[in-house]
Amino acid sequence: MDELTPADPQWVGPYRLDGRLGAGGMGNVYLGTSPGGRKVAVKLIRAELADSPSFRTRFAREVAAARKVGGFHTAQVVDADPEATEPWLVTAYVPGPTLHQAVADGGPLKPDAVLRLGAGLAEGLDAIHQCGLIHRDLKPGNVIIGEDGPRIIDFGIARAVDASSLTATGTIIGTYAYMSPEQIHADRAGPAGDVFSLGSVLAFAATGRSPFDAPTILEVVQRILDQEPMLDSLDGELHQLLTACLAKDPAGRPDVAGLAAAFAGAPVGGAAVRPPDPRLPAPQRTLHLGPVDRAPGAEAAVPESTPYAHPVYRQPGPPPRPPYAPRPETGRGSGGVSRRALLIGGAAAAAAATAVGVPLLMRHQGADSGTPAGRSTKSGSPAAGTSGSDAVALVGPPEVQGIAFSPDSKSLFASGGDGAIWRWDVATRHGTATRIAIAAYMQQNTFTTDAKLLMRVEENKVRLWNVATGRTVKTFTGITSYKLQDGFIAGASLSPDGKTLAASTGKGLYVWDVASGGLITIHKDAKYGPVRYSPDGKLLVCGQPLQLREMPSGRILATLDVNTASEDVAFSPDSQILAITELNYTVRLWNTSSKQDIISLKGHKNTIHKVAFHPDGRMLASVDQDGTARLWDTVTGKTTATFTGPNSFETVAFSPDGKRLTAGLMSGSDPSSMDTVRMWPVP
C-alpha cells in the first residue's frame, strides 16, 4: 500500500483514509477505515468527471443498483455519496488474489475445490440476479479468493435490467474467452449469459485454461459459437454441470437459483461435496489455494485475459449537436448500418470477419449510411466545417485512442478498443483493419512518427506492435502487484530515434533499451503522469508534477507548476515550446529554453484530452470531452477554427504535409453508427 500524498484527502465522508490502493480512469482507490473500525475500499471520483451531469446521473443509478446486492459471495457496496463535490463509493475490502492469479501461481484446482468454488459463485450470482442485475463480465480476474471464500467483484459495468438507459441492447462488454454466444451476437444478455460465463470460469479453475482456448481471438469466438467446450479432462458430476452451463442455447442452461445446491451436492469420489454441519466449524467454506495436485494440462501457461468493450448500440440520449460547428445541421440519410454489417466491419464478431484485411465502411457526414458492409461509398454531400471545406467521417474502432498519418500523408492509421489497427487510403478513403490480440485493459495507444510501430500501454506492460503485420515486436514489463497496482503504467513514449522507451509508474520513470529490451535505469523521483520525448530527443517531460529532463542523462532541468494534473503534453516541432493541458480547461504554452510561460489558450468548456502541433509550429490543435476541436494561433493565442463532433474526442493529429487534421471519437454519431474518425482540411 502506498502512503497518502499531500494532495490526498485524509477523510472521505466518515471514512478515514489509510493509504492508496491504486488508481483508475474514474479516480483513486484508497484503503480506508469505517467509524466502526472496519477496513473498506474507498473510490473517490475525479472532480472533472463529476462536472458532467450525465456522468453523475449514470453514477447515481449504478450505485443504486449495486447497493441492492447482498450475500456472502459478493464485494458489497456499503456506502456512497453521488451528490458530493467529488462523488465517492465505498465497498467491502476483500484482501486476496484473483482466481486468475491463484491458478497461475498454484495450478488448477482439484474437483472438490472447483465444486465448492462453483457453489459460492452461483450463490453470489443468484444474489445479483435477485436484485434485477446482470453481471455481464464474470471472469477469473473478477473473482477474489478471500479468507472466507470467493467473492465476485467489479459491478462497474453491470447494468440494472430495469434501468433501460443503462442497458443498451448490443453493447458488448466482457472478455472474449468467457463471453456467452448471445453477447458475441450483441443480443441482450440475461441471467443465462452469466451462467455460461460461470461455466467457463469454473472450467478455467479446473484445467488452467478457458474451455474455448485458441491461439487467436477469432478462433476463440468461433469455438464459443460453433464448437463444444474442451472438458475432456473432467468427469462425473463436474463434467455434467459445466456442460449444462455451457449450452449454446440460453434456454438450455440451468437456472442459477438451483446451481449452488447442485454444485454443493455433487458427488466426488463417492461422497457429496455438501456444506458442513451448521453446528460445527466450517472449514469447507474456505477455498484453499495452496499447493495442490495439478490437473492435466497444468503445465500450460495461463492465458492472459482479453478485456473488450465495444458499444455496438447505445440507447438514444439528448439530441446530437450539429456534426461541425458553427453551421446549420447537415441532413442525415434515413438508411442505417445494420448490426450485422457493423460486426462484420471489423468490430465485435471476429468470427464473422477475416483476421486481416476486414473491409471498412466509409461515408461522408450526411451521406446515406445504408451501404452494405465491405463497400466504400462517397455518396451524399460533404459536410462543411468552419473553413467552408469538406469534412469526412470514417467508420473506425470504438474509443479511438491512437491516430497518425504515414510520413507521406497518404495513409491514416487508428487504433482503439476493438483490437485492430485500422488503415485508410487518404485519397480514396477506403480502409482495412489488421486484427491484433488484446492482452489487457489499455490505457494508451500511440503511433510512432513514421507510423511503423504502435505503442500500447496495457496495465503493467508496454507493447510495441508492427503496424504492417499486426505482430508484437517487443514487450516491456514494469513492476506489478495484484494488491497495489504500483507497476501500472500511466504514460509512455519512444525516443525519436527509436532506441529508448520511457514509461511512468507509481514507483518511478522506467527507461528501457528497445533493441535489447533491457532496463537502463529507474528515476524514482518521477511518478505517475504523461510522458513525452521532444522531437530532437534531447528533452523528456514526465510525471506529476511535470518535470522537464535532459536526456539521456535524466537530469531534471525544471519542475513545472501546473494547475492540477495534466491530461496530455506535446512539444513543438523545434522542441522549443511545450503545450500542457490543464484541468481548468486551458492549454498552457511554455518555453523550454527560458523555462517561462508564453501564453494560455482559453476557450474550451470541458476537460481537454489531447493536443498536437502543426508541422510548421505556428498552429496547435486541441480536443476535449465535449467533442470540440480547436485550432489555435500559437503566437496570438487566438482560435482560428472550431469543429465539433457528437461526443468526446479522445485524440488528434495533423498530417505531416500540414494539409489535414484528424481526430478520434469515443463512439459514433448515433446509436447505429461507428463513424468514430473525423478528418478535416486545415484552413
C-alpha positions in Angstrom: 0.0 0.0 0.0 1.3 3.5 -0.9 1.3 6.3 1.6 -1.1 9.2 1.2 0.4 12.2 -0.7 -0.1 15.8 0.4 -2.7 16.1 -2.4 -4.8 13.2 -1.0 -7.7 13.9 1.5 -7.4 12.5 5.0 -11.1 11.7 5.1 -13.9 10.9 2.6 -17.2 11.2 4.3 -17.0 9.4 7.6 -14.1 7.2 6.4 -10.5 7.7 7.4 -8.1 7.1 4.6 -5.1 4.9 5.5 -3.3 4.7 2.1 -3.5 4.3 -1.6 -4.6 1.0 -3.2 -4.4 2.2 -6.8 -5.8 4.5 -9.4 -8.1 4.0 -12.4 -9.8 6.0 -15.1 -12.5 7.1 -12.7 -10.4 8.1 -9.8 -8.2 7.0 -6.9 -8.9 3.9 -4.7 -7.9 4.1 -1.1 -7.8 1.7 1.8 -10.0 3.2 4.5 -11.4 2.6 7.9 -15.0 2.9 8.8 -16.2 4.7 12.0 -16.6 1.2 13.5 -13.1 0.2 12.6 -13.7 -2.0 9.5 -11.4 -1.9 6.6 -13.1 -0.7 3.4 -12.1 0.2 -0.2 -12.9 3.9 -1.0 -13.2 5.1 -4.6 -13.0 8.8 -5.0 -14.3 10.0 -8.4 -12.2 12.6 -10.3 -13.7 16.1 -9.9 -13.6 16.7 -13.6 -15.8 13.7 -14.3 -18.2 14.9 -11.6 -18.6 18.1 -13.6 -20.6 16.2 -16.2 -24.3 15.9 -15.3 -24.6 12.8 -17.5 -21.8 11.1 -15.5 -23.4 12.0 -12.2 -26.7 10.5 -13.4 -25.1 7.3 -14.6 -23.0 7.0 -11.4 -26.0 7.5 -9.1 -28.0 4.9 -10.9 -25.2 2.3 -10.9 -24.7 2.9 -7.2 -28.4 2.5 -6.5 -28.4 -0.8 -8.5 -25.2 -2.2 -6.9 -26.3 -1.4 -3.3 -29.2 -3.9 -3.7 -26.7 -6.8 -3.9 -26.1 -8.8 -0.8 -25.0 -12.3 0.1 -21.7 -13.9 1.2 -20.0 -14.1 -2.2 -20.1 -10.5 -3.5 -18.0 -7.5 -2.5 -20.8 -5.4 -1.2 -21.3 -1.7 -1.8 -21.6 -0.3 1.7 -21.9 3.4 1.2 -21.8 6.1 -1.4 -22.5 9.8 -2.0 -23.2 10.6 -5.6 -24.1 14.2 -4.7 -20.7 15.1 -3.1 -18.5 17.6 -4.8 -16.2 14.6 -5.6 -18.6 11.6 -5.6 -17.4 8.5 -3.8 -18.2 4.9 -3.4 -17.3 2.5 -0.6 -17.1 -1.3 -0.9 -16.1 -4.1 1.4 -12.3 -4.6 1.3 -11.5 -8.1 0.2 -7.8 -9.0 0.5 -6.6 -11.9 -1.6 -5.6 -12.9 -5.1 -7.9 -13.1 -8.1 -8.8 -16.6 -9.3 -6.6 -16.0 -12.3 -3.6 -15.2 -10.2 -4.3 -18.1 -7.8 -4.4 -20.6 -10.7 -1.4 -19.1 -12.3 0.6 -19.4 -9.0 -0.7 -22.8 -7.8 -2.1 -24.6 -10.8 -5.7 -25.8 -11.5 -7.8 -26.8 -8.6 -8.9 -30.3 -7.6 -12.5 -31.2 -8.5 -13.9 -30.8 -4.9 -12.4 -27.3 -4.7 -13.9 -26.4 -8.1 -17.3 -27.6 -6.9 -17.0 -25.5 -3.7 -16.0 -22.6 -5.8 -19.0 -23.2 -8.1 -21.4 -23.3 -5.2 -20.1 -20.0 -3.9 -20.1 -18.2 -7.2 -23.5 -19.5 -8.1 -24.8 -18.2 -4.7 -23.2 -14.8 -5.5 -24.7 -14.6 -9.0 -28.1 -15.6 -7.6 -27.9 -12.6 -5.2 -27.0 -10.3 -8.1 -29.9 -11.6 -10.2 -32.4 -11.4 -7.4 -31.7 -7.6 -7.4 -32.5 -7.3 -11.1 -28.9 -7.1 -12.1 -26.8 -8.9 -14.7 -23.0 -9.0 -14.1 -22.1 -9.5 -17.8 -18.3 -9.7 -17.2 -17.7 -12.7 -14.9 -14.2 -13.9 -15.5 -11.3 -15.2 -13.4 -10.0 -11.7 -12.9 -13.3 -10.7 -11.3 -13.3 -13.4 -8.6 -11.3 -12.6 -5.5 -10.3 -15.6 -3.3 -10.9 -14.2 0.2 -10.2 -15.8 3.5 -13.9 -16.8 3.9 -14.5 -17.9 0.3 -14.8 -16.5 -3.2 -16.2 -13.0 -3.8 -17.5 -11.6 -7.1 -16.2 -8.1 -7.8 -16.5 -5.3 -10.4 -20.0 -4.2 -10.8 -18.7 -1.1 -12.6 -20.0 -2.4 -15.9 -23.0 -4.4 -14.6 -26.3 -2.8 -15.5 -29.7 -2.9 -13.9 -32.3 -4.8 -16.0 -34.9 -2.2 -15.1 -32.8 0.8 -16.0 -33.2 0.9 -19.7 -30.9 3.9 -20.3 -28.1 1.8 -18.8 -28.8 -1.5 -20.6 -28.1 -0.7 -24.2 -29.0 -3.6 -26.4 -26.0 -4.5 -28.5 -23.3 -3.3 -26.0 -20.6 -5.9 -25.9 -18.8 -5.9 -22.5 -16.7 -8.6 -21.3 -13.8 -10.9 -22.0 -13.9 -12.9 -25.2 -12.9 -16.3 -23.7 -15.7 -16.0 -21.1 -18.4 -14.4 -23.2 -21.7 -16.2 -23.9 -22.8 -16.7 -27.6 -25.5 -14.1 -27.1 -23.0 -11.5 -26.0 -20.9 -12.1 -29.1 -24.0 -11.8 -31.3 -24.7 -8.4 -29.5 -28.1 -9.6 -28.3 -29.4 -8.6 -24.9 -27.7 -10.8 -22.3 -29.8 -12.1 -19.5 -29.1 -14.2 -16.4 -28.4 -17.2 -18.6 -25.4 -15.3 -20.0 -23.9 -15.2 -16.6 -24.5 -18.9 -16.2 -22.5 -19.5 -19.4 -19.6 -17.3 -18.1 -19.7 -19.2 -14.8 -19.2 -22.5 -16.6 -16.2 -21.0 -18.4 -14.7 -19.6 -15.2 -15.1 -23.0 -13.4 -13.6 -24.8 -16.4 -10.6 -22.5 -16.2 -10.3 -23.2 -12.4 -10.3 -27.0 -13.1 -8.0 -27.0 -16.2 -6.0 -23.8 -16.1 -7.4 -22.6 -19.4 -10.6 -21.4 -21.0 -12.8 -24.2 -22.3 -12.7 -22.4 -25.7 -9.0 -21.7 -25.6 -7.4 -21.0 -29.0 -4.3 -19.2 -30.4 -6.3 -16.2 -31.7 -9.4 -14.2 -30.6 -11.0 -15.1 -34.0 -10.7 -18.8 -33.2 -11.9 -18.3 -29.6 -15.0 -16.7 -30.8 -15.6 -19.3 -33.4 -15.3 -22.1 -30.8 -17.7 -20.3 -28.5 -20.3 -20.0 -31.3 -19.9 -23.4 -33.1 -17.9 -25.9 -31.1 -18.3 -27.9 -27.9 -16.2 -26.8 -24.8 -13.0 -28.7 -24.1 -13.9 -30.6 -20.9 -12.4 -34.0 -21.8 -10.1 -33.9 -18.7 -13.1 -33.6 -16.4 -15.5 -36.3 -15.5 -18.5 -37.2 -13.3 -20.9 -34.6 -12.0 -18.4 -31.7 -12.5 -18.3 -32.5 -16.3 -22.1 -32.7 -16.4 -22.7 -29.5 -14.6 -20.2 -27.5 -16.7 -21.6 -29.0 -19.9 -25.1 -27.8 -18.9 -23.8 -24.3 -18.1 -22.1 -24.1 -21.4 -25.1 -24.9 -23.6 -25.2 -22.7 -26.7 -28.9 -22.1 -26.3 -29.6 -19.9 -23.2 -32.9 -21.7 -22.7 -31.0 -25.0 -22.3 -28.8 -23.7 -19.4 -29.7 -24.4 -15.7 -31.3 -21.7 -13.6 -28.7 -20.1 -11.4 -31.0 -20.3 -8.4 -30.6 -24.1 -8.3 -26.9 -24.2 -9.2 -25.5 -23.6 -5.8 -27.2 -26.6 -4.4 -26.3 -28.7 -7.4 -22.6 -27.9 -7.0 -22.7 -28.4 -3.3 -24.4 -31.8 -3.6 -22.4 -33.1 -6.5 -20.5 -36.4 -5.6 -16.8 -36.5 -5.9 -15.0 -39.8 -5.2 -18.2 -41.4 -3.9 -19.1 -38.6 -1.5 -21.2 -35.4 -2.0 -19.5 -32.1 -1.5 -22.1 -30.7 0.8 -22.0 -27.7 3.2 -20.7 -28.6 6.6 -23.0 -29.2 9.6 -24.0 -25.7 10.8 -23.2 -26.8 14.4 -19.6 -27.3 13.5 -16.8 -25.0 12.3 -17.0 -24.5 8.6 -13.6 -25.0 7.1 -15.0 -26.1 3.8 -16.4 -22.6 3.2 -12.8 -21.5 2.6 -11.4 -22.2 -0.9 -7.9 -23.4 -0.1 -5.5 -22.5 -2.9 -2.1 -23.5 -1.5 -0.1 -26.3 -3.1 -2.4 -28.7 -4.9 -2.1 -31.6 -7.2 -2.0 -30.2 -10.7 -4.7 -31.3 -13.1 -3.9 -32.5 -16.6 -2.6 -29.6 -18.7 -1.5 -27.6 -15.7 1.9 -27.1 -17.3 0.4 -24.9 -19.9 0.7 -21.2 -19.4 -2.4 -19.5 -18.1 -3.5 -17.2 -20.9 -3.8 -13.6 -20.3 -7.3 -12.2 -20.3 -8.6 -10.1 -23.2 -10.9 -7.3 -22.0 -13.1 -5.9 -24.6 -15.8 -3.2 -24.5 -17.4 -2.2 -27.8 -20.7 -0.2 -27.9 -22.4 -1.6 -31.0 -25.6 0.2 -30.0 -26.3 2.8 -27.4 -29.7 4.0 -26.0 -30.6 7.4 -27.5 -29.5 10.3 -25.4 -30.0 14.0 -25.9 -30.3 15.2 -29.5 -26.9 15.3 -31.0 -25.2 18.6 -31.8 -24.5 19.6 -35.4 -21.5 17.5 -36.6 -19.4 20.5 -37.4 -20.0 24.0 -35.9 -20.9 26.7 -36.4 -23.2 25.9 -39.4 -26.7 24.7 -40.0 -27.1 21.0 -39.2 -26.5 18.7 -42.2 -29.2 16.3 -43.2 -28.7 12.7 -42.4 -29.8 9.8 -44.6 -32.5 7.6 -43.3 -30.7 4.4 -44.0 -28.8 2.7 -41.1 -25.9 0.4 -41.0 -27.3 -2.9 -39.7 -25.9 -4.5 -36.6 -24.6 -7.4 -38.6 -22.8 -5.1 -41.0 -21.1 -3.3 -38.1 -20.0 -6.6 -36.6 -18.5 -7.7 -39.9 -16.9 -4.4 -40.4 -14.0 -5.2 -38.1 -15.7 -4.7 -34.8 -17.1 -7.2 -32.3 -17.9 -10.5 -34.1 -14.5 -11.6 -35.1 -15.9 -14.9 -36.1 -17.8 -13.3 -38.9 -14.8 -11.5 -40.3 -11.4 -12.3 -41.7 -8.5 -11.8 -39.4 -6.6 -9.4 -41.7 -8.0 -7.0 -44.3 -11.5 -6.5 -43.0 -13.2 -4.1 -45.4 -14.3 -0.9 -43.6 -17.2 1.3 -44.4 -16.7 5.0 -45.1 -19.2 7.7 -45.5 -19.3 11.5 -45.6 -21.3 13.2 -42.8 -24.8 13.4 -44.1 -24.5 10.6 -46.7 -26.8 7.7 -46.9 -25.4 5.1 -44.5 -27.3 2.2 -45.9 -24.3 0.8 -47.8 -23.6 -2.9 -47.3 -20.7 -3.9 -45.2 -17.4 -4.3 -47.0 -18.0 -1.5 -49.5 -16.8 2.1 -49.6 -19.2 4.9 -50.5 -18.8 8.5 -51.4 -22.5 9.2 -51.9 -24.1 12.3 -50.3 -22.8 15.8 -49.9 -19.7 16.5 -47.9 -20.2 18.5 -44.7 -18.8 21.9 -44.4 -16.6 23.0 -41.4 -15.9 26.5 -40.2 -13.4 26.9 -43.1 -16.1 26.0 -45.6 -14.2 22.9 -46.7 -15.3 19.3 -46.8 -15.2 17.3 -43.6 -15.1 13.5 -43.8 -16.4 10.9 -41.2 -14.8 7.4 -41.4 -16.1 4.2 -39.8 -13.5 3.2 -37.3 -12.8 1.5 -34.0 -14.7 2.3 -30.7 -12.8 4.5 -28.2 -10.2 5.8 -30.7 -7.0 6.3 -28.6 -4.3 6.4 -31.2 -4.3 8.1 -34.6 -1.5 9.1 -37.0 -0.6 9.7 -40.7 2.1 8.0 -42.6 5.2 10.2 -43.4 4.0 10.8 -46.9 0.5 11.8 -45.6 -1.1 9.3 -47.9 -2.3 6.8 -45.3 -4.2 7.3 -42.0 -3.9 4.8 -39.1 -6.1 4.4 -36.0 -6.3 2.1 -33.0 -8.8 1.8 -30.2 -11.0 -0.6 -28.3 -11.6 -3.3 -30.9 -8.2 -5.0 -31.0 -7.3 -3.9 -34.6 -5.1 -1.5 -36.4 -7.1 0.4 -39.0 -5.6 1.9 -42.1 -7.3 4.2 -44.7 -6.1 5.5 -48.0 -6.5 9.2 -47.6 -7.3 9.9 -51.3 -9.9 7.1 -51.7 -10.9 6.8 -48.1 -11.0 3.1 -48.4 -9.8 1.2 -45.4 -8.8 -2.2 -44.0 -8.2 -3.5 -40.5 -5.5 -5.8 -39.2 -6.6 -7.6 -36.1 -4.1 -7.9 -33.2 -4.5 -9.5 -29.8 -5.8 -7.6 -26.8 -3.8 -8.7 -23.7 -5.2 -6.4 -21.1 -7.0 -3.1 -20.3 -5.4 -0.4 -22.5 -4.6 3.0 -21.1 -2.7 4.4 -24.1 -2.4 3.8 -27.9 0.3 5.8 -29.7 1.8 5.5 -33.1 5.4 6.4 -33.8 6.1 9.4 -36.0 6.7 7.2 -39.0 3.6 5.2 -38.3 5.5 1.9 -38.5 5.0 1.0 -34.8 2.0 1.1 -32.5 2.8 1.5 -28.8 0.2 0.3 -26.4 0.2 0.7 -22.6 -1.6 -2.3 -21.1 -1.8 -2.3 -17.3 1.8 -3.0 -16.3 3.2 -3.6 -19.8 4.2 -1.6 -22.8 3.9 -3.5 -26.1 5.3 -2.5 -29.5 3.3 -3.8 -32.5 4.4 -3.8 -36.2 1.6 -1.8 -37.9 2.0 -3.6 -41.2 1.9 -7.2 -39.8 0.0 -6.7 -36.6 2.6 -8.7 -34.7 4.2 -7.9 -31.4 7.8 -6.6 -31.8 8.7 -6.2 -28.1 7.1 -6.2 -24.7 8.4 -4.2 -21.7 7.1 -5.0 -18.2 7.2 -2.8 -15.1 6.9 -3.9 -11.5 3.5 -5.2 -10.5 1.4 -6.2 -7.5 -2.1 -7.5 -7.6 -2.9 -5.6 -4.5 -1.4 -2.2 -5.1 -1.0 -1.7 -8.9 2.3 0.1 -8.3 3.5 -1.3 -11.6 0.6 0.0 -13.7 1.9 2.4 -16.3 0.4 5.9 -16.6 2.2 7.0 -19.8 5.0 6.0 -22.2 7.0 7.5 -25.0 9.5 6.2 -27.6 12.6 8.4 -28.3 12.6 9.8 -31.9 15.4 7.5 -32.9 13.5 4.5 -31.6 16.4 3.4 -29.3 14.8 4.0 -25.8 11.4 3.7 -24.3 10.4 5.7 -21.2 7.3 4.9 -19.0 6.0 6.3 -15.8 4.7 4.1 -12.9 3.8 4.6 -9.3 7.4 3.7 -8.4 9.2 6.0 -10.9 10.2 6.6 -14.5 11.4 3.4 -16.2 13.8 3.7 -19.2 14.5 0.7 -21.4 16.8 -0.1 -24.3 14.5 -1.0 -27.1 16.9 -3.2 -29.0 17.9 -5.5 -26.1 14.7 -5.0 -24.0 17.0 -4.3 -21.0 16.2 -1.8 -18.3 18.6 1.1 -18.4 17.5 3.0 -15.3 14.7 3.9 -13.0 14.2 7.6 -11.9 12.4 7.1 -8.6 11.8 10.9 -8.2 9.3 10.8 -11.1 5.8 9.3 -10.6 2.5 8.8 -12.4 1.8 11.2 -15.3 2.2 11.8 -19.0 5.5 11.1 -20.7 6.8 12.6 -24.0 10.1 12.9 -25.7 10.9 16.1 -27.6 11.3 15.8 -31.4 15.1 16.3 -31.1 15.3 13.6 -28.5 17.2 15.8 -26.1 14.3 16.5 -23.6 11.7 14.4 -21.9 8.7 15.7 -19.9 7.1 13.3 -17.4 5.3 12.7 -14.1 3.0 14.6 -11.8 4.2 17.2 -11.1 5.6 17.6 -14.6 9.4 17.5 -14.8 11.5 18.6 -17.8 14.5 16.3 -18.0 17.7 16.3 -20.1 18.1 13.1 -22.0 19.8 10.6 -21.9 21.2 11.7 -18.5 17.8 12.1 -16.9 18.9 15.3 -15.1 15.9 17.5 -14.0 16.0 20.9 -15.7 12.8 22.3 -14.4 9.6 21.3 -12.4 6.5 22.9 -13.8 3.8 24.4 -11.6 0.8 23.0 -13.4 -2.8 23.8 -12.5 -3.6 20.3 -11.1 -2.9 17.2 -13.1 -2.2 17.3 -16.9 -4.0 15.0 -19.3 -1.5 15.5 -22.2 1.6 17.3 -23.2 3.2 18.0 -26.7 6.4 19.5 -28.0 6.5 21.9 -30.9 8.5 20.6 -34.0 11.6 22.6 -33.0 11.3 21.3 -29.3 11.2 25.0 -28.1 7.6 25.1 -26.9 5.8 22.6 -24.6 2.0 22.6 -24.7 0.4 21.4 -21.5 -3.3 20.7 -20.9 -4.6 21.8 -17.6 -7.8 20.8 -15.8 -9.1 24.4 -15.8 -9.9 23.8 -19.5 -6.9 25.7 -20.7 -3.8 24.9 -22.8 -0.6 26.4 -21.4 2.4 27.1 -23.7 5.8 27.1 -22.0 9.3 27.9 -23.4 11.7 25.0 -22.8 14.8 27.3 -23.2 13.8 30.2 -21.0 11.7 28.0 -18.7 9.0 30.7 -18.8 5.3 30.7 -19.7 4.4 32.1 -23.1 0.6 32.2 -23.2 -2.5 30.4 -22.0 -5.1 29.3 -24.6 -8.6 29.6 -23.3 -12.0 28.7 -24.8 -12.7 25.0 -24.1 -15.6 24.3 -21.8 -14.6 20.8 -20.6 -11.6 18.6 -20.0 -9.0 18.8 -22.8 -7.9 15.3 -23.7 -5.1 15.8 -26.4 -3.0 18.4 -28.1 -0.9 18.4 -31.3 1.3 20.9 -33.1 1.0 21.6 -36.8 4.3 20.7 -38.6 5.1 24.4 -39.0 4.7 25.0 -35.3 2.6 28.1 -35.8 -0.7 26.2 -35.2 -1.9 23.9 -32.3 -4.9 21.6 -32.2 -6.7 20.6 -29.0 -9.7 18.3 -28.5 -12.0 17.9 -25.4 -14.5 15.8 -23.7 -17.4 17.8 -25.1 -16.4 16.8 -28.7 -14.9 20.2 -29.6 -11.7 20.5 -31.7 -10.0 23.9 -31.7 -7.2 25.3 -33.9 -5.0 28.0 -32.2 -2.5 30.5 -33.4 0.4 29.9 -31.1 1.7 33.4 -31.4 -1.5 35.4 -30.8 -3.3 32.8 -28.7 -6.5 33.2 -30.8 -8.8 30.4 -32.0 -8.6 30.2 -35.8 -11.2 27.4 -36.4 -13.5 25.2 -34.4 -15.1 21.9 -35.2 -17.4 19.8 -33.2 -18.3 16.1 -33.0 -21.2 14.2 -31.5 -19.3 13.2 -28.3 -15.9 13.1 -26.7 -12.8 13.5 -28.9 -10.0 11.2 -27.5 -7.0 12.0 -29.7 -5.9 14.4 -32.5 -3.1 14.6 -35.2 -2.0 16.7 -38.2 -0.8 15.1 -41.4 3.0 15.6 -42.0 2.2 17.8 -45.0 0.1 20.0 -42.8 -3.0 19.8 -45.0 -5.2 17.7 -42.9 -6.4 17.4 -39.3 -7.9 14.2 -37.9 -9.5 13.3 -34.5 -10.8 10.2 -32.9 -14.1 9.9 -31.1 -15.3 7.8 -28.1 -18.2 6.4 -30.2 -20.2 7.2 -33.3 -22.6 9.9 -34.1 -25.7 7.9 -33.4 -26.7 4.5 -31.9 -26.3 2.7 -35.2 -23.1 4.2 -36.4 -19.4 3.6 -35.8 -18.2 6.8 -37.6 -15.5 7.4 -34.9 -12.8 9.1 -37.0 -13.1 12.7 -38.3 -10.8 14.3 -40.9 -10.8 18.0 -42.0 -8.7 20.0 -44.4 -6.7 22.5 -42.4 -8.0 26.0 -43.2 
